[in-house]
């Protein structure tokens, strides 16, 4: 990347983009809880069918079984989807084309109702998934930049190099 070159990412966010961000953020903050619920969810049928315990059905037992099988999937999969859909529908800043311009000077962004500049020092962490880059300003807030916003694979590679160069804590592909 030459000193004056820029990488442009432009497009409109979808519900899927925000949903993937929500799932990544939830997993990052509550991975231990999901693992505990998965173990509890696996233990319950095992102990009912093959365990040597005598289960007496009661409202408390049914409520306890509902937690890993009903409430956890709602809280970690259905709720984030519904929240992403509502956010996209009700936030006017997300209802149009968003453009990011990455350069040596930082990140310039513009949307339907705003525009701004971020210095690289404002980005605390960058994570890359299969479909998007997450540029964290804070532990629980990130700019979502889907890879489909970027014109070519070469520009995606150039963006990775730029992010590694300017952000200390990066988790991007080589």
N, C-alpha and C positions, 0 to 999 in steps of 0.2 A: 504494500500500500504506500503510495507516494504521500508526502506530507500534506498536500492540498486535496487529496482525493476524499470522496465521501461515499458512504453506503446509504442508500435510501430504502426504507421499508415503509410500504404504504398499503392500506386496505381498511376494510371494515370488520370489526370484531364480531364473532358469532357467539351463540350460546355455548357451543362446544369449546371455543377458546376459553371462555370464562369458567366453564365447568372443569376443564382440565387444570386450570390455575387453582380453583377451589380444592380439587382433590389433592393436588400437590401440596398446597398449604396445610390442609388437614392432616395428610400423612406425615408431613414434616413436624408438625406440632404434637400429634396424638398417635404416633405409630405404636407406642407401647400399649395404649388402650385397645387398639384394634387387634393386636396380637393376643391380649388377654381375652377379649371377646371371642376370638377365633378358637382359642383353647377351650373356653367355657362352652362354646357352641359345639365343639367336637366331643367334649366329655359328656355332655348331657345325653345324647343318643347312645353313646357307648355304655354308660352306666345303666340306662334303661333296658337295653337289649341284652348286654352280655355281662354286666356287672352283677355283683352279688348283693346289691342293695335292694331293699324293698321300698318301692316308691308308693306313697300314699297321695293320691291326687287331691289337691286342695287349691283354693284361690291363690294362696301365697306361692305355691309351687308353679302354678300357671303364670303368675306375674313374673316370677324369677326366670322362667323359660322365655317369656316374651322379650325380656331385655336383650339377650344376644341375638335373637332371631327376628325381632320386629323393630325395636327402637334403634339398635345400632345401625342396621342397614338404612333406616330412614335418615338418621342423623348424619351418616357419612356418605350416602350415595343419592338418595332422593331429595333431601333437604338442600344440598348444594346445587343440584340441578334446578330446582324450583327457584332458589335464590339468584342463580345466574340468569335465568330467564327473566325474572322480575327486574333485576338490575339493568339488563340490556333494554328492557321495555320502558323503564321509568327514568333512566339517567340520560339526559339530552347530550351529554359529553361523549357518550358511547354510540350514539345513533347516526353516525356519519363516518366519513373517511378519516382515519388517523394516520399521520405521517411522522416517521422518525427519520432524522438525518444524523448518522453517526460520522464523526470526524475526530481528528486528533484533539480538537478543542473541546469536545464533549458531545452531548446529545441535544439536538434541537427537536422539539416535538410541536405538532400542531394538530388541532382537531376542529370539530364544528364550532366550538365556542371558546377555544383557548389556544394559546401558543406559549412556548417557553423554552428555556435552555437549562440543561443540567451539566455541571462540571463532572468530570469523572470521579472526583472525590465524594460526590453525593451518593454514588452507587456503592452500597456496602457488600453486595454479593450478586453473582450472576449464576444462574442454573440453566442448563439446557436439557430439554426433553426431546422426544422424537419429533414433536411438532411445533415447539415454541421455545423462545428464550424468555426467561423471567429475570428482570432487572430489579433487584430488591433495593428500595430506599430505606427500608426498615425490615425487621424480621417478619412482619406479617403484611407488608404492602409492597407490591411489585408492579412494574410496567410489564404488560404482556405483549410480546412481539412475536406473533406467529411467523413461522418460517415461510409460509405462503405469501407473506407480505414482501419478501425479498425476491428480486427479479431472477437471480441465477444461483446455481450451486457455488460458483466461484465467489460471489458476493457473500454467501453464507460463510464460506471458509475465511474470507477476509474479515468478516465481522468477528468470527471466533478469535482470530489473531489480535484484532484490535481490543477485544474484551480482555484477553489474557494479558495484554500489554499494560492496560490501564486499571484493571480491577484486581486487587490482591486475592480476594476469595472468589475463585471461579470454579465452576464445575461444568466445563464444556468439553466436547469431543476434541480429540487431537487433530 
